[in-house]
Amino acid sequence: MTGQTNRGAPLQEVDVLVAGLGPGGCVAALAAHAEGFSTLAVEARGPEATRPQLVLVRPGARAALQQIQVHDVTEGRRTTTLRHVENRLRRTVEAAANPATAAPPRSAFDLHWHTSVVRLEPRIDGVLATLRDELAGTERRVLARHVVDAAGGRLESLGRPARAPAGPGHVVVIAEYATPPWFGSLVGVRDPATHELYSLFPTWKRQSVIAYLDTPPRQQVDGAALIRRFESIAARLELGPPLQPLQAIDVAQLLLPRSADDRVIAIGDAVGTVDVLLGAGASAAIEDGIDAVRGIAAARRDRSPRGSQSHLRATSERILARHRSWARRGRLMLALRPLFERVWPRAPLTAVERGTVGPPPLLWAAVRFVCGRRPQPS
Ligand SMILES: Cc1cc2nc3c(=O)[nH]c(=O)nc-3n(C[C@H](O)[C@H](O)[C@H](O)COP(=O)(O)OP(=O)(O)OC[C@H]3O[C@@H](n4cnc5c(N)ncnc54)[C@H](O)[C@@H]3O)c2cc1C
């Protein structure tokens, strides 16, 4: 549907427009508001997050969250779900945007759910963005001095640089089941013939179970057949119906070929996706969100147009360099997959039962080591 643009309405002007409120966008919006910038944050979908994937909030992301006064997002746990992190951040964004609950600084902070960025046009003094209200079907325009592209790569269709594969294809199925787990921590099994890994994680308070089916990289996978196999394993383990529709997703890493434009800074998945075996996508997006706003603040302090531009460019370069580094680690992780596959119990996935699904103690210890210590309460 093409929206009706109200061209007679006065043009809203903001310092920072944040497109997308995943973890990266929420952090960028909160940081921009904390810097005293007039901020407009828009999210194409509604306020409730639903994605079940397991998230390790890494030390760098934890430190970034502390800077915007979001302490201990995992509430004392080492890992949590993306849904939990996103909802926690979104409630913080809502509180900051609500004049009744907002803490100082009280710079203008507008928040709109069900609102997509549908066009970005560079101007000398900023970026002219067209926003569509997805419920009303109307469009309006906003002049933003700076745009943070936190839309997870979905603004590529607007002429933003497209990300290119930076690693082999890697297909996974992931689902959450409202089944209380019958196991203590991570458990799983590997199929010695197909080299597929099946893992089960209990969620917080052991209320539900997240299941992953991970196929070896570089394989041509029949997604429909993989989902049928996933469903039959869930049936054998009596996990019940999945909470979301199943999808076989190729999580091949994608990376921007070059850094973003000066006034539109891309962050998080919009710059590059990180292989799921690293469990670092959300943490990278959180760190980028802070970094982007710090770069915008430095650019605004610099009175010369050239100096200001070089701050923005350096910021995009730094964010891209972070994702290049994650992409390298992701490729290494995939290359090492045959090694860590060995620590899992073996069983044909067609014959999985509760007794054949077991813990990989070495792997879990390594994950805990890599992800760092949980901060001690102060
Ligand atoms: C199967 C799978 C498993 C994963 N497992 C893990 C894991 O274990 N650990 C981990 O850390 N990460 C994991 N990830 C990656 C993680 O989900 C992402 O890296 C993270 O969500 C990126 O955050 P983001 O803020 O950059 O973008 P996103 O979370 O993608 O958020 C983008 C937001 O922008 C909105 N949007 C899109 N287009 C527009 C528009 N035009 N206008 C306005 N809003 C828009 C979207 O609705 C969305 O809410 C996994 C990903 C997948 C697919």
The ligand as an SDF file (V2000), in Angstrom:
LIG
                    3D

 53 58  0  0  0  0  0  0  0  0999 V2000
   18.4340  -18.0330   14.2740 C   0  0  0  0  0  0  0  0  0  0  0  0
   19.1910  -16.9490   14.9250 C   0  0  0  0  0  0  0  0  0  0  0  0
   19.8300  -17.1920   16.1220 C   0  0  0  0  0  0  0  0  0  0  0  0
   20.5450  -16.1720   16.7550 C   0  0  0  0  0  0  0  0  0  0  0  0
   21.1510  -16.4310   17.9310 N   0  0  0  0  0  0  0  0  0  0  0  0
   21.7900  -15.4180   18.5860 C   0  0  0  0  0  0  0  0  0  0  0  0
   22.3960  -15.6370   19.8370 C   0  0  0  0  0  0  0  0  0  0  0  0
   22.3860  -16.7570   20.3640 O   0  0  0  0  0  0  0  0  0  0  0  0
   22.9930  -14.5980   20.4740 N   0  0  0  0  0  0  0  0  0  0  0  0
   23.0240  -13.3410   19.9260 C   0  0  0  0  0  0  0  0  0  0  0  0
   23.5720  -12.4200   20.5390 O   0  0  0  0  0  0  0  0  0  0  0  0
   22.4900  -13.1000   18.7160 N   0  0  0  0  0  0  0  0  0  0  0  0
   21.8660  -14.1070   18.0500 C   0  0  0  0  0  0  0  0  0  0  0  0
   21.3170  -13.8780   16.8320 N   0  0  0  0  0  0  0  0  0  0  0  0
   21.5100  -12.5530   16.2250 C   0  0  0  0  0  0  0  0  0  0  0  0
   20.6840  -11.4540   16.8590 C   0  0  0  0  0  0  0  0  0  0  0  0
   19.3130  -11.7620   16.7660 O   0  0  0  0  0  0  0  0  0  0  0  0
   20.9740  -10.1630   16.0890 C   0  0  0  0  0  0  0  0  0  0  0  0
   22.3540   -9.9940   15.9120 O   0  0  0  0  0  0  0  0  0  0  0  0
   20.4600   -8.9390   16.8230 C   0  0  0  0  0  0  0  0  0  0  0  0
   19.0650   -9.0440   17.0040 O   0  0  0  0  0  0  0  0  0  0  0  0
   20.7840   -7.6830   15.9970 C   0  0  0  0  0  0  0  0  0  0  0  0
   20.2240   -6.5690   16.6060 O   0  0  0  0  0  0  0  0  0  0  0  0
   19.9150   -5.2540   15.7560 P   0  0  0  0  0  0  0  0  0  0  0  0
   19.3980   -4.2690   16.7510 O   0  0  0  0  0  0  0  0  0  0  0  0
   21.0790   -4.8860   14.9270 O   0  0  0  0  0  0  0  0  0  0  0  0
   18.7800   -5.6550   14.6870 O   0  0  0  0  0  0  0  0  0  0  0  0
   17.4200   -6.4420   14.8550 P   0  0  0  0  0  0  0  0  0  0  0  0
   17.3500   -7.1620   16.1370 O   0  0  0  0  0  0  0  0  0  0  0  0
   17.2360   -7.1810   13.5790 O   0  0  0  0  0  0  0  0  0  0  0  0
   16.3290   -5.2630   14.9420 O   0  0  0  0  0  0  0  0  0  0  0  0
   15.9530   -4.5170   13.8150 C   0  0  0  0  0  0  0  0  0  0  0  0
   14.6020   -3.8800   14.1120 C   0  0  0  0  0  0  0  0  0  0  0  0
   14.3170   -2.9530   13.0690 O   0  0  0  0  0  0  0  0  0  0  0  0
   12.9630   -3.0620   12.7100 C   0  0  0  0  0  0  0  0  0  0  0  0
   12.8480   -2.5700   11.3360 N   0  0  0  0  0  0  0  0  0  0  0  0
   13.1390   -3.2150   10.2000 C   0  0  0  0  0  0  0  0  0  0  0  0
   12.9630   -2.4120    9.1320 N   0  0  0  0  0  0  0  0  0  0  0  0
   12.5450   -1.2260    9.6010 C   0  0  0  0  0  0  0  0  0  0  0  0
   12.1910    0.0240    8.9850 C   0  0  0  0  0  0  0  0  0  0  0  0
   12.2440    0.1890    7.6620 N   0  0  0  0  0  0  0  0  0  0  0  0
   11.7880    1.0380    9.7770 N   0  0  0  0  0  0  0  0  0  0  0  0
   11.7290    0.8910   11.1420 C   0  0  0  0  0  0  0  0  0  0  0  0
   12.0500   -0.2770   11.7650 N   0  0  0  0  0  0  0  0  0  0  0  0
   12.4680   -1.3110   11.0110 C   0  0  0  0  0  0  0  0  0  0  0  0
   12.6490   -4.5430   12.8880 C   0  0  0  0  0  0  0  0  0  0  0  0
   11.2560   -4.7720   13.0510 O   0  0  0  0  0  0  0  0  0  0  0  0
   13.4680   -4.9020   14.1190 C   0  0  0  0  0  0  0  0  0  0  0  0
   12.7390   -4.7690   15.3220 O   0  0  0  0  0  0  0  0  0  0  0  0
   20.6180  -14.8810   16.1510 C   0  0  0  0  0  0  0  0  0  0  0  0
   19.9760  -14.6370   14.9460 C   0  0  0  0  0  0  0  0  0  0  0  0
   19.2710  -15.6610   14.3360 C   0  0  0  0  0  0  0  0  0  0  0  0
   18.5870  -15.3670   13.0260 C   0  0  0  0  0  0  0  0  0  0  0  0
  1  2  1  0
  2  3  1  0
  2 52  2  0
  3  4  2  0
  4  5  1  0
  4 50  1  0
  5  6  2  0
  6  7  1  0
  6 13  1  0
  7  8  2  0
  7  9  1  0
  9 10  1  0
 10 11  2  0
 10 12  1  0
 12 13  2  0
 13 14  1  0
 14 15  1  0
 14 50  1  0
 15 16  1  0
 16 17  1  0
 16 18  1  0
 18 19  1  0
 18 20  1  0
 20 21  1  0
 20 22  1  0
 22 23  1  0
 23 24  1  0
 24 25  2  0
 24 26  1  0
 24 27  1  0
 27 28  1  0
 28 29  2  0
 28 30  1  0
 28 31  1  0
 31 32  1  0
 32 33  1  0
 33 34  1  0
 33 48  1  0
 34 35  1  0
 35 36  1  0
 35 46  1  0
 36 37  1  0
 36 45  1  0
 37 38  2  0
 38 39  1  0
 39 40  1  0
 39 45  2  0
 40 41  1  0
 40 42  2  0
 42 43  1  0
 43 44  2  0
 44 45  1  0
 46 47  1  0
 46 48  1  0
 48 49  1  0
 50 51  2  0
 51 52  1  0
 52 53  1  0
M  END
$$$$
